[in-house]
């Protein structure tokens, strides 16, 4: 980003006999951190030459030399001066108008000034949205560039230089990459970071080193490269790969990444490729004589292709986006707090110092078991979980993957695998009458919890939520929007909404 600064910003920055105010130092720090270029205009130089304190004039002018000067900027034309009602008759007015004209001609992205007069003229020129006071510029840079952190239980975001490169988790990587030590030292120096899962002894069980890029094979945008994604072989039963993916998806979506990608050698056909393909990564293109690229899109890159997908297939490929229409059933499902805690440990309504590190807690793919007699519930249907007993609120949304009705405990156990919070004894009791097993994918924590009183008051439900309850499409849309969800209408057809 190219930023032009007014002289009233430059003088406090460069005056040698004063302590630099926090806002000024923060502005410079943010600009440097986010690789923004701060420019000055020849008008700034004219301004400073009229500076009354001659003692520091030469010192300040010498410090201006560190800023690049906008080149080839013409003086304002008559049309522009009429537009901003300028008489263009004094040195200060001329300087102000020249700065504003440089912005008007799009030689820079924004202008930072504390001059109210410049702002009033910017309104007349319809460029006031690009004129910022210093504190506004700071907020703008933070909002645009600052990465939003994502906190999931059991995952820590650490600098690579704090990681022991001799940790045994890197043994397999060293076999494939003979220059591993050199690469590791380089990314440590560059301040690269990694998401890490450690066991109680602080040993690494899973890791993903990541970096931001701006293009890959002709695709441009904000791109997240997953440089190293490893789960120790003896830890794979804990669903730590899914836990890392959940973090990757939330981080990417929160920070508006277009896509994430990984690279593998063609000879590598292990559990990781199977895992990421199950969560929407697709093989993109092979580099010449090098790695295969697997991409996860966070936007719908091909609507024609997307129209052919089922609701479930769409939710898998474009997570965390999912589709909604009148043909998709919606259900509220009650779950007791003791099960909810294990099934959705990342829910912010249940903060804790200690989180379960079990496969069902880490996974995106989960299971729910009950004795509901409901019959018309199918893969692709939307379920909203209602935490009963304590907070009595809707908390999470899932997409149904598969449904099973059975009296056979062994069949139920095989169906839910490690995706359930229920013990064998509890499943045995469920199967004494017809048990309903539901496999689903968690797609969203509700940002705003909707409690029982709100549900009842708005007519979303009629009484206590004691069993699976079907709700109308209109009520689902209201609930989703009230809970902080976003909906794009008429997405693939006039009857399809994109939810996120």
N, C-alpha and C positions, 0 to 999 in steps of 0.2 A: 504494500500500500504506500502511496505517495502522499505525504502530509506537508502542507505549507503552513508555516507559523508566522504570526504577526510579531512585530517588534516588541509589543508589550508582553509577549511571552519570552522572547529572546533575552531581553535585558535582565530580568530576574534570574534567568538561567546562567548568564555569563558575567554578571557583576562580581568582581573579586572581593569586595569588602562586606559581603553579607552572607549569612547562613542561608543555604538553599532550602526553601520551603518544601515540605514533604510532597505536596501535589506535583511540583515541578520535577523533582527527582523521580517520582513514580511514573510520570508521563514519559520521561526519557528512558527509564528502565523498561517499560512496556513496549515502547517503540523498538528498542534494541532487541528485546526478547522475541518479538513477533516479526522481526526483520522488516520493519517499516522504515522507509527513507524519509528523513526530515529535510525539507528544502527551505532555502531562504530566497527572497526575491531581491532584485536590485533596489526595489523600493525600501527594503529593510536597511540597506546600506545608506541610502539617502536619509532615512529617519535617524539613524544612529549618529550621523555626522552633525545633526542638529542637537545632539544630546548635550544638556547643560553642564554636566559634570565633566569638564575637560580633562581632569586628572586621570580618569579611567577610560577616556575615549579610545586611545590607541590600544589599550589592553583588550577592551571589548571587541574592537574591530579585528584584532589579531585572532580572537577566539571564534569569530564568525567564519574564519577560513576553514574550519573543520566541517562546515555544512556545504553541500553542493548547492550551487546557484541555478535557479531555473534559467535555461537558456532560450533565446529567441522569442521571448514573450513581448508582443507588441503592446503599445499603450492602448487604453480603451478607445473604441470608436464612438462616434456621436450617437449612434443608435443605442448602444449600451448605456451611455451617460444619460440619455433621455429616459431610458427605462428605469434607472435608479434615482432620477431627479437630482443629479449632481451638477453643481456649478463648476467643479473642477478648477477651483481658483486659488487654493492655498497649498503649500507643500504637504501638509498633513492630509488634506482631502485627496490630493493626487496620489499619495502613497497608498491610502486606504483603497481607492478605486482601482489602482493597478493590481493590488493583491486580489481583490474581488474579481477582477476581470480574468486573472490567471485561472481562478477556480471556474469561472463561467465558461472559459474556453477548454475546460477539461484537461488542463496540463497536470493537475493534481486531483486526488480523490476527495480530500477534505481540507478545510482551512480552520486552524485553531487560533482564536483571538478572544480577548476579554473586552473588546470594544463594542458597545451596544449600537453605536452608529453604523458599524459595518453590518451588524446583524439586520438592522432595519432596512438597509439597502438590499441585502441578500433576499429579504422577503419580496421586495419589488421585482427582483430578477428571478424569483422562483427557484432560488438555489439555497434557501435558508436551511433545508434539511441536511446540507453538507457543511454548514458552519457551526463549529462547536466552541463553547467556552472550555477552559482547561479541564474542569471537573467532569464535564460532559464527554470530552475526548477520552479521559481515563476510563469512564464507564463504558463507552463505546468500544474501546480496544479490548477491555476485559470481556465484554459480552460477545464480541465477534470472534476473538481468538482464544480466550482462555478455555482450556479443556475442563469439561465438567467431570468431576470424579464420580465413580460408581463404587458403592460399597456393598459387597456381598459377604456373607459369613464365610469365614475360613480362607478368604483370598486377601493377600496383601500386595500392594503395589510398591515395588522396591527398585532402587537404582541397581543397575547391573554391577557397578563397582563394589557393591556390598555383598555380592554373591561369590562364593568360592568356585572358581572355574574347574577345580579338581573334584568337585562333587560328583559322585558316581552317576548322577542322573545324566551327565553329559557324555558318558562312555560311548553310547551308541552313535552320538553325533560325531565324535572324534574319529570314528571308523570311516564315516562318509566324507567328512571335511578335514583334509589333512592340514589345512591352514587355520584350524579352529582357534589355537592360542592367539595367533596374530589378529584374527577377527574379533575375538572376545576382548582383547586389550583395546582394540580400536573403538568398539562400541561402548566400552566402559568410559573411555576418555570423552566420547561424544555425549555422555550423560543419558544413554539409552536406559529404558526402564523395562520391568518385567512383572507380570502377574504370577504370584507364587502361592502354592499350597504347601504348607509344612506340617509335619506330624508333631505330636507333643514333645518330641526330642529335638525339634527345630530342623530336622532333616527334610530336604525338598522331596515331595512326592509328585508334584506336577508343576510345570512352568511354561509360560508363554512370553517370549521376548517380542516386543512390538515396536513399530516405528510408523511415522506418518510420511506418506509420499503424495505426489500430485499427479502421477500418471502411471499407467502400466499397459504396455502393448497397444498404444493408441488411445486408450480410455483415459480421459482427463477428469480430475475432480479431487475431492478429499478422500484419500485412500489409506486404509490401514493394512500394513504388511505385518503378517504374523511370522516372524523370522524363525522362531524356534518354538515348537509346540510338542512337549514331551510329557508323558505320564509314565511313571515307573511301572514296570511290568507287574510287580507284586502288589501294586496299588490300584490296578485297573478295575477291580470289582467294586470300588467305591464310587464309580461314576464321576471321577474327577475330570475326565475329558468333557463331560457335559457341563460340569460346573465352570470350567474355563470358557467354554463356548457361551454359556449364559452371560458371563461377565463381558466377553467380547461383543456379544449382540447388544447388551445394554449400553456399553460404552460407545459403540459405534453409532447407535441410534441417538443417544443423548448428545453426541458431539457432531451430528449431521454428516457422518461419513457416507460416501456413495457406495463403497464396497469394501470388503476385506478379502485378503487372499493369502494363500500359502503356496510354497513350491516344494516339490518332491522329485527325487530321482525316479525315472520310469521303472526301475527295478523294484522300487519300494511298494509293496502291496500288503500293508499290515492293517491292524485294527483302526488306525487313525484315519486312513482314507475311507474306510467303511463308515466310521463315525461321522466325519464331516459331510459325506454325501447324504447321510440320513438327516442332516440339518440344513440342507439346501445348497451346499457347495457344489459347483459343477466344474468339470474339467474344461478349461478354456482353450488353451493352446500350448503346445510344447515348444519350449525354446530349442533352438538348433543345438543338438548334441548335449543338451543340459537337462534342466528339470521340467516336470509337468507343472502347470499352474492350475490351482483350484480356486475359484472365485465364489464369494457369497455376495449377492447383490442386496442393497438396502433401498432399492427402488425397482419399479416394474419397468424393465428395459424393453419389453416386447409385449404390448397389450394383446396383439393377435394370438401369440402363444399362450398368454395368461388366460384368455377366454376359454381355452380348451382344458384348463386344469379344474379338477374338482376343488371344493372348498378346502378340504384337508390338504390336497397337494399344493394349493396356493399358499396356505398358512405355513407349510414346511419350507417351501422355496423362498418365500418373501418375509419370513419372520423378522420383526414382530408385527408386520402388517397382516391383517386377515380380512376376508370378505364377509359381507352380510347381505341378505336379501329376505324377502318374505317366505321363501321356500326352506330356509334354514331354521330348525327348531332352536329355542333358547330355554334353558332350565336354570333354576336356582337350586343349588345342592347344599344341604346343611352338613357341617362337619364340626365335631367337638374340638374344643381348644387343644386338648392333649394330642390329638392327631394332626390338627392344623399346624401346631408348632413344629412337628417333624416334616410335614409335607411341604410347608411353605416357610422355611426358616428365614428367607430373605424379605419377608413381609415386615414393613417398618412399624406396624402397630404392635409388635411384640419384641421390643429391644431386650437384649440379654447380653451378659458378659460371656456366656458359654453357649455355643451352638452345636447342634448335633452334626457329626461328620459321618453320616450314614449314606448309603447309596441313594435311597429315596429322597433324602434331604438335598443332595447335590444335583440330582437329575432334573432335566427338563421334562422328560417323559415319566409320567406318574400313573398311579392306579388308585381307584376308589371302589369300595365294596359296600353294598347295602342289601336290603331285602325289599326294595321298592318294586311294586307290581307294574310300574309304568312300562308300556310296551313300545310306543313309537319314539324311540331314541336311537339315533343312528350315527355312524362315523361322519365327521364334519359338522355335527351340531355344536352349538356354543353352550358352555356351562359356566355359571358364575357361582363361586363358592361363598357360602354364608357361614361365618364363624359364630357358632351358637354359645350358649352358656355365659360367657364373659362379655366380650365387646359387642356381640349381637349385630354384626355388620357384614356387608359384602366386602370381600377382600381381593379375590383373584379371579382371572378369567382363563379358561382352557378350551381347547378344541378336541372333541372326542375323536379318538383314533380307532377304537375297536370296542365291541360290546359282547359280553358273554352272559348267558343265563344257565345256571347249573346247580345240581344238588351234589355234585361230585367234588369233594375237597381237593383231591389230587389234580383234577382238571382245573380248578380255580387257582391252585398254587402254581401250576405250570403256566397259566394264563398271565398272572400278575407278575411272576418272577420276583425280581428285587425292586419292583416299582411300588410296593405297597407298604403302609405303616402298620398293617394288621399282622398279628402273630398267627402261627399255625392254629392255635387253640381258638382264636377269635374267628378265623376263617371256617373252622370246623363248625362252630355255632351258626355262622351265617348259612352254611349249607344244610342245616337241619330243616330249613324251609328253602324255597328257591332263592338262590343268591344271584345278585346282579353285579357283575364285574365290569368296570369302565376303565379302559386305558385312555389317557388324554395327554395332551401336551400343554404345559403351562405357557401362556403367551403374554400375560400382563398382570402386574400388581396394580390394583386400582390406586390411583394417586390420592383420591379423596374417598374415604370409607363412607358408605351409605348405611346408616343404622336402621334398626327395626322401626323406630318411630317414623323416620322419613319414608321408608317403604310402605308402611301402613297409611300414612297421611296422604301420600300421593296415589294411592290405589294400585301400587305395584303388586301387593299381596293382600289377601283378605284376613289372614290369621297367622298364628305362629308357624315358622318354617320348620316343620318336623320331618318332612320327607321331600323327595325331589318334586319340585313344583314348576310346571311349564308357565312361561310368561309370553305375552304378545310381543310382536316385533316392535310396535310403537313404544311399549314399556321398556324393552331392552335399549332402544335408542336413547330414551330419556335417561335411563340409569347410566348408560355408558358415558353420555355427555356430562351428566352431573358429577360423575366420578373423575372427571378430568380427561376423558378420552376424546379423540378427534375423529371426525367423520368427513370423508370426501364423497359427496353424492354424485350419482350418475357416472360411476367410474368406468366400468366395462360396458354396462348397458344402463338404460334409464331406471333399472330396478336393482342395481347393485351399488352397495356402498363400500368404500375402502375404510377400514377402521385401524386406528393406531393410537 
